[in-house]
């Protein structure tokens, strides 16, 4: 969505609650990843990473 004060602002593709992350903790998905993995799984994985959990 945006970036400010050293963070990027994210929101699920279908809308919902925004959250922030450090730029080094996020990356763009490639076409295959978008097609193969449900959004809720990707969001859960990103949230776990942001909390410092090991996946």
Backbone as a printed PyTorch tensor [residue, N CA C, xyz], in Angstrom:
tensor([[[  0.8140,  -1.1920,   0.0000],
         [  0.0000,   0.0000,   0.0000],
         [  0.8580,   1.2560,   0.0000]],

        [[  1.7540,   1.3550,   1.0110],
         [  2.5130,   2.5970,   1.1690],
         [  3.7620,   2.3070,   1.9940]],

        [[  4.6140,   3.2950,   2.1370],
         [  5.7620,   3.1910,   3.0310],
         [  5.9480,   4.5280,   3.7240]],

        [[  6.3240,   4.4510,   5.0120],
         [  6.4860,   5.6740,   5.7960],
         [  7.2840,   5.3420,   7.0570]],

        [[  8.1600,   6.2400,   7.4480],
         [  8.9320,   6.1130,   8.6850],
         [  9.6700,   4.7850,   8.8030]],

        [[ 10.1760,   4.2630,   7.6890],
         [ 10.9430,   3.0300,   7.7250],
         [ 10.1140,   1.7590,   7.7450]],

        [[  8.8210,   1.8540,   7.5520],
         [  7.9460,   0.6910,   7.5140],
         [  7.1430,   0.6820,   6.2160]],

        [[  6.6830,  -0.4920,   5.8260],
         [  5.7320,  -0.5980,   4.7170],
         [  4.3740,  -0.9430,   5.3180]],

        [[  3.3330,  -0.4130,   4.7390],
         [  1.9680,  -0.6660,   5.1880],
         [  1.3460,  -1.6870,   4.2550]],

        [[  0.8050,  -2.7420,   4.8200],
         [  0.2390,  -3.8400,   4.0450],
         [ -1.2340,  -4.0180,   4.3720]],

        [[ -1.9550,  -4.6030,   3.4120],
         [ -3.3700,  -4.9280,   3.6000],
         [ -3.6590,  -6.1580,   2.7530]],

        [[ -4.4770,  -7.0910,   3.2380],
         [ -4.8310,  -8.2540,   2.4220],
         [ -5.4520,  -7.8200,   1.0890]],

        [[ -5.2330,  -8.6110,   0.0490],
         [ -5.7520,  -8.2780,  -1.2870],
         [ -7.2460,  -8.0300,  -1.2850]],

        [[ -8.0000,  -8.7850,  -0.5090],
         [ -9.4530,  -8.6470,  -0.4830],
         [ -9.9490,  -7.5700,   0.4650]],

        [[ -9.0300,  -6.7890,   1.0400],
         [ -9.4030,  -5.7730,   2.0110],
         [ -9.2450,  -6.3170,   3.4230]],

        [[ -9.3320,  -5.4590,   4.3820],
         [ -9.1950,  -5.8880,   5.7680],
         [ -8.2660,  -4.9650,   6.5290]],

        [[ -7.8410,  -5.4340,   7.6760],
         [ -7.0220,  -4.6440,   8.5830],
         [ -5.6070,  -4.4850,   8.0500]],

        [[ -5.1070,  -3.2870,   8.1080],
         [ -3.7370,  -2.9900,   7.6730],
         [ -2.7570,  -3.3670,   8.7780]],

        [[ -1.5080,  -3.5970,   8.3860],
         [ -0.4390,  -3.8050,   9.3530],
         [  0.8520,  -3.2870,   8.7640]],

        [[  1.8690,  -3.1540,   9.5920],
         [  3.1500,  -2.6470,   9.1200],
         [  4.2080,  -3.7400,   9.2310]],

        [[  5.2470,  -3.5810,   8.4360],
         [  6.3870,  -4.5000,   8.4570],
         [  7.6170,  -3.7190,   8.0220]],

        [[  8.7700,  -4.2400,   8.3570],
         [ 10.0160,  -3.6330,   7.8780],
         [ 10.2310,  -4.0420,   6.4260]],

        [[ 10.7630,  -3.1600,   5.6070],
         [ 10.9630,  -3.4780,   4.1870],
         [ 11.7620,  -4.7590,   3.9520]],

        [[ 12.7320,  -5.0530,   4.8010],
         [ 13.5280,  -6.2600,   4.6340],
         [ 12.7750,  -7.5430,   4.9390]],

        [[ 11.5930,  -7.4280,   5.5520],
         [ 10.8040,  -8.6050,   5.9060],
         [  9.7260,  -8.9410,   4.8900]],

        [[  9.6170,  -8.1490,   3.8330],
         [  8.5840,  -8.4030,   2.8210],
         [  9.2100,  -8.4990,   1.4370]],

        [[  8.5200,  -9.1370,   0.5370],
         [  8.9360,  -9.2230,  -0.8540],
         [  7.6900,  -9.4340,  -1.7040]],

        [[  7.8020,  -9.1450,  -2.9730],
         [  6.6990,  -9.3770,  -3.8990],
         [  6.5990, -10.8660,  -4.1920]],

        [[  5.3810, -11.3330,  -4.3860],
         [  5.1730, -12.7250,  -4.7660],
         [  5.3240, -12.8650,  -6.2700]],

        [[  5.8420, -13.9980,  -6.7000],
         [  5.8800, -14.2310,  -8.1350],
         [  4.5460, -14.8340,  -8.5790]],

        [[  4.3340, -14.9570,  -9.8490],
         [  3.0580, -15.4250, -10.4040],
         [  2.7130, -16.8120,  -9.9020]],

        [[  3.6810, -17.6980,  -9.8400],
         [  3.4210, -19.0690,  -9.3830],
         [  2.9650, -19.0750,  -7.9260]],

        [[  3.6150, -18.2980,  -7.0780],
         [  3.2240, -18.2470,  -5.6690],
         [  1.7980, -17.7390,  -5.5170]],

        [[  1.4430, -16.7520,  -6.2740],
         [  0.0780, -16.2170,  -6.2000],
         [ -0.9530, -17.2630,  -6.5840]],

        [[ -0.6490, -18.0670,  -7.5770],
         [ -1.5950, -19.0570,  -8.0790],
         [ -1.6880, -20.2780,  -7.1650]],

        [[ -0.5890, -20.6470,  -6.5190],
         [ -0.5500, -21.9060,  -5.7800],
         [ -0.9400, -21.8060,  -4.3140]],

        [[ -0.7450, -20.6860,  -3.6900],
         [ -0.9400, -20.5950,  -2.2490],
         [ -2.0980, -19.6630,  -1.9280]],

        [[ -3.0870, -20.1360,  -1.1540],
         [ -4.2230, -19.2690,  -0.7930],
         [ -3.7570, -18.0320,  -0.0300]],

        [[ -4.4650, -16.9400,  -0.1930],
         [ -4.1170, -15.6840,   0.4580],
         [ -4.0250, -15.8410,   1.9630]],

        [[ -4.9670, -16.5180,   2.5840],
         [ -4.9470, -16.6280,   4.0500],
         [ -3.6850, -17.3220,   4.5460]],

        [[ -3.1560, -18.2690,   3.7480],
         [ -1.9200, -18.9520,   4.1190],
         [ -0.7490, -17.9940,   4.0340]],

        [[ -0.6990, -17.1910,   2.9810],
         [  0.3910, -16.2270,   2.8270],
         [  0.3610, -15.1780,   3.9320]],

        [[ -0.8470, -14.7160,   4.2920],
         [ -0.9770, -13.7180,   5.3480],
         [ -0.5560, -14.3140,   6.6870]],

        [[ -0.9760, -15.5460,   6.9620],
         [ -0.5890, -16.1980,   8.2140],
         [  0.9290, -16.3380,   8.3010]],

        [[  1.5520, -16.7060,   7.1950],
         [  3.0110, -16.8520,   7.1620],
         [  3.6900, -15.4930,   7.3950]],

        [[  3.2000, -14.4610,   6.7410],
         [  3.7780, -13.1250,   6.9030],
         [  3.6030, -12.6250,   8.3340]],

        [[  2.4530, -12.8810,   8.9270],
         [  2.2200, -12.4590,  10.3020],
         [  3.1600, -13.1830,  11.2660]],

        [[  3.3450, -14.4740,  11.0510],
         [  4.2490, -15.2390,  11.9070],
         [  5.6710, -14.7030,  11.7890]],

        [[  6.1030, -14.4000,  10.5560],
         [  7.4410, -13.8280,  10.3530],
         [  7.5790, -12.5130,  11.0720]],

        [[  6.5320, -11.6770,  11.0320],
         [  6.6080, -10.3650,  11.6770],
         [  6.6820, -10.4750,  13.1950]],

        [[  6.1830, -11.5890,  13.7350],
         [  6.2600, -11.8190,  15.1870],
         [  7.5670, -12.5240,  15.5740]],

        [[  8.4000, -12.8420,  14.5860],
         [  9.6760, -13.4900,  14.8560],
         [  9.5810, -14.9950,  15.0340]],

        [[  8.4470, -15.5840,  14.6610],
         [  8.2830, -17.0280,  14.7850],
         [  9.0720, -17.7360,  13.6900]],

        [[  9.5650, -18.9090,  14.0130],
         [ 10.2920, -19.7130,  13.0350],
         [  9.2880, -20.5580,  12.2820]],

        [[  9.3770, -20.5310,  10.9640],
         [  8.4420, -21.3270,  10.1490],
         [  9.1330, -22.5280,   9.5510]]])
